[in-house]
Amino acid sequence: MAALRGIFSWHLYYKFKAGMIRWRHFFKKWWERIMVLLRVILISAVALFNVSSVLANNEKLSYDAELSTYSYDYPVKFFNLSSQQSSLKMAYSYLKPKGDKPTVVLMHGKNFNGHYWTSTAKYLNEAGYGVLIPDQIGFGKSSKPKDYQFSFPALANNTHQLITSLGIKRPIVLGHSMGGMLASRYALMFPEQVRKLILLNPIGLENYLSYVQYKDTDFFYDLELGKTPEKIIAYQKQNYYDGKWNQHYEQLTHFLSGQIQGPDHELMAWVNAKTYDMIFTQPVITEFDQFKMPVALIIGTRDRTGPGRNWKKPGVEYQLGRYDELGKTATNLIPTAHLIELKDIGHLPHIENFELFKKAMNKALAFKE
């Protein structure tokens, strides 16, 4: 009987121990799940706090039309010119070349100014290249004439006057986004004076009015008046960076947020609205076969920038902004073209992944006909 009681006691002990182990596993499993959930909640709360802080900070920004209190990383000078019966000033930064290296002219996109070229300018100048970074009329720190007839030929001519005044001979011209359309027009207007053309995720690789409805400037004016810091961040986060966001990306929106909240917000809305028209009505892709200089296209293939996508013509199923296809199509049109594709990179390669962009630039700079 004593032996049976002993066996029974050991059986109860092991049963109890096995039960305790199961309960420990059960509680451990759920505790781990609870901790994961708490971490997710904490991360989300921090992200929400950061976004709220960013928006709160952006809502305090205020800049005038010419960004007089907004600092660029390089010293800014002004070139005085006369155009369309107006006395205008064109802001620019100029880093002189070393030795016999040529100068690279950097042309900014529509939602940017010369300030976002800082890393590119530093890299090029350290390699010996001269660097000219103009703010086009209507952008950045340059004049904002209300009644100006904005066109790519007019902006190209203004830029040519600036280049000539500085004594720059046969520069390399690099254009990004809308600056790609401007750089293309410049190269078509002054072919003998352009050493090489580099297009970095340019818009204008499609003739937009073939697919979208024409919109009057008043349409874009209303859109501009409706912008907020939150909408600017949301647009760039979705369309430029594939849903990712960081402090550097956010800083590049400061001047936009400040201008739409500044004393000249109505003037800026009107000038920004007027510069849309040339994108839709002044295509350059139809003349790509006329380039006479070496042309390099650096294309982030994830880019889907497609002006007018939200007001396509009825029945049009064509997909705008397929840069994974547009780079190849454009290259086939150009007699002296070289395509450099950057996989899984969006509209701003020089901002999103500078090291990868630098390698692409080295190839573009080395490319000869």
N, C-alpha and C positions, 0 to 999 in steps of 0.2 A: 504493500500500500504506500509506503514511504517513497518507493521508486516511482510509482505512478504519479504521486503528488509532485515529485520532482520534475518528471517529464512534462506534466500538465503546466507547471509553473514556467518551465523553459519555453513551452509552446506559446503561453500567454505573453511572455517577455518578447519573444521574437515577433509575434503578431503585433504587439504594441510598438516595437521598434520599427517594423516595416510600415506601420500606419504613420508613425511620426516622420519617417523619411518621405512618404508620399505627400504628407501635409507640407513638409519643408519645400519639396519640389514645387508643389502647387503655389505656395505663398511666394517662393522665389520667382517663379514664372510670372505671376501677376505683378509682383513688385517691380520686375524689370520692365514690364509693359507700362506700368504707371510712371516709372522714371523716364521712359522714352517719351511718353505723352507730355510729361511735365517739361522735358527739354524742348520739345516741339513748341509748346505753348510759350516757353521762355524766349526761344529764338524768334518766334513770331512777334512777341510783344516788343522785343528789342528792335526788330526790323521796323515794326509799325512806329515805334518811338523815333527811330532814326529818320524814317520817311517824314513823319510829322514834324520833326525838328528841321529837316531840310526845307520842307514847304514853309514852315514858320519863318525860317531865315530868309528864304527867297521872297517871301511876301513883304519883307522889310527893304528889299533892294529898290533903288530908284536911280536911273541914269538919264541924262538928257540925250538928245538925238545923236550928238557927236561923241558920246562916251567920254566927256571931259574929265570925269573923276574915276574912270575905269583904267587900270594899269595893264600895260603889255609888258612882256619880259624883256623886249629889246627897245632901245630908244626910238621914238617916233618923230619923224620929220614930216613936213608938208610941202607938196608941190603945187604951186598956183597955176591954174589954167583957165582958159576961157572956152566955154562950150555952150552952144544954143543960147547965146546972148546972156550968159550967166558967168559970173566970176566964181570959180569953185576952187576948193582945196582938196588935194588927194593925199591921204595919210600913207606913209610907207616906212618900213625899216630896211636898212641896207647894210649888209655885212660884206666888206670888200674881199675879193679873191686873193689867194696867195700864189705867187708865181704866175704861170700861164694858164691856170685853170679858168674855165668859163664861169659865168654867173648863171644861176638857176632862178627863174622867176616863178614864184609860188602863187597860184591863183585860187582863192578860197571859194567855198560853196555858199549857197544862198543863206543858210541858217548859221553862218559862221563869219569870222573875220580873220585878219592876219594872225591873231594871237594863238590860234590853234596849231600854227605851224612851228611853234617854238622848238620842239624836239627834233623835227626834220631839219630846221635851219641850223641848229647846233651841230648835228651830225654832218651835214653837208659842209659847213664852214670849217669844221675840224679836219675834214678831208681835203681842204684847200679851195673848195668852190666858193665863189661869191654867191650871196643870197639876197634877192630883192623880194620883199613881202609887201605888196600894195593892198590897201583897202580900196575896193572899187567905189566910185561915186555911188552914193545911196547905201553904203554899207560901212560898218565899223566906225572909225573916227573921221571918215571923209564926209564931205558936204552931203546934205539930204535935200536937194532941190525939189520942191513940191510939183513943179510943172515940167520936169525934165522928161524928155522922150527916151526912155531907157531902151537900149538895143545893144546886142553884142558887138556890132561894128563900132558904135559910139564908145563903149567901154574899152574895146580893143585899141581904138585910136587914142583915147586918153592914156592908156598904159604905154603905148608906143611913144607918146610925147615924154612921159616920165623916164622911160628907158633911154631915150635919146639924150635927155637933159643930163643924165648921169654918165654919159659916155660909154654905156655898155654895148658891146659888139656881139652879135650873133649868140644870144643867150639860149640856154635850154629852157623850155617852157613846160611847166608842170601844172596841170589843172585838176582839181578834185570836184566831184559832184557838178553843180552849176558852173564852177570854174573850169570844168572839162569842156563844156560848150564854149565858154569864152576863150579858152586856150586854143580850141579847134578853129574858131573864127579868126583869132589872131594869126595862127599859122597859115590860114588860107589867104589872109590879107597881106601878110608880110613874109612870104615863103623863103625869100633869099636871106632873110635876117634871122631865121630860126634854125639853130644848130640841130636841135632834136625836140620832138614833142613827146611828152609823157602824160598819159591820161590815167588818172587814179579813180576808179569807180565813178566815171563821169555819168551824169544823166545826159539825155539826148542821143542815146544809142538806138532810139526809136523816134519816129515822126509821130508825136503824140496826137495831133489832130486827125490822124488817120483812124484813130480808135476812140477818141473821147470828144465830148461836146465842147464847143467853145463857150467860155464863161467871160462875161464882162468884168472889168476891174472892180466894179461895185460889189460883185460877188465875193472877191477875195478881200476887199476892204471889210466887209461884214465878218468874214472868217477871222481876220486879224484882230478886229475889235473884241472878238469873243475869246481870245486867248487868255489863259491864266498860267501862272507858274506850274500848277499841277498838270494842266493839259500839255504844256511843253515837255515836261519830264516824261509823262505817260507816252507821248508820241515818240520821243527819241528812244526811250527804253524799249518799246515794242519794235520800232522800225530800224533802228541803228544797231542795237546791241543784243538782239534776240532774247529780250527779257532780263538781261543782266544789268546791273547798275553799280557804280562805285563813286567815290568822291571826285575823281578826276572827270568822269562823265558829267557829274552834277555841276562842277565848276564851269564847264563849257556852256551851261545854260544861263549863267548868272547875268550876262549882258542882255540876253533876250528878256528875262524876267524883269530886269531893271528898267528896260526901255518901255515895256508895255505898262509899267506902273509909274513911269517918270512923267515929267512935265510936258514932254513932247509926244505922248503916246498916240494921239490922233494923227500927227504928222508921220510917225513911224509906221502906223497901220496903213496909211495911204501909200507911202513910198514902197513898203514891202508888197502891197497889193499890185502896184504898177510893175514891179520886177518879175511878177509871175507871167505877165503877158509874153515877154520875149521867149520864155521857155517853151510855150505852146505854139507861138506863131513864127519863130525863127529857127527852124531845124538846121542842124549841121550834118546829120548823118547822110543826107542826100549828096554831100560833096566829099565824102571820105575818100573817094577814088582819086581826088585831086591833090592829096598831100604829096609834097615833093621831098620832104625830109624824112629821116628815120623816125618811126613812131613806135612807142612801146605802150602797151595797155597793161596796167596792173589791176586785176579784177578779183575782189573778194566775192567768191561764188555764192555765198549765202545771201547776198544783197538782193532785196526785192523792191527797191525804190521805184515807184511807178506813178509819176504825177498824173492826176486825172483819173486814177483808178476808181474813184467813187462816183464818177459821172461819165461812164463809158456810153457810147452811142447804143441805142436799142439794138439788140440782136448780136452785138459784138461779144464773142467768147474768147478773144485773144487775151492771153495773160501778160500784163505789163510787168516789166521789171525782172524778168528772168535772167539775171546776170550770168548764171551758169551756162546760158545759151548765147546771150548777147555779146559776150566777149569774143566768142568764136566767130559769130556772124560779122561783127565789125572788123575783125582782123582780116577776114576774107575780102573785105571791100578795099583795104588799104594796100597799095603796091609794096610799101616798105614797112611792114608791121611785124611786131614780135609780141606774142601774148604770154603774160605771166599770171597764172591763176593761183589764188590763195584759197585753199579749201577751208570751208567752215569759218570764213571771215566775212563780216558784213560791210556796211557802207563806208566805214571809216577805218581802213586798215592801219593807218598811221597813228590812230588813237587806240584802237582795240588791241593790237599786238605789234608794238613798234619793232621788236627784234625781227619778226617775220617780215614786216614791211621793209626794214633796212636791207635784208637780204635780197628782196625783190628790187629795191632801188639800185643796189649794186649791179644787178643783172641789167636793169634798164639803162643805167649810165654807161655800161660797157658795150651795149648793143650798137652795132653799126650796120649800115645797109648791106 
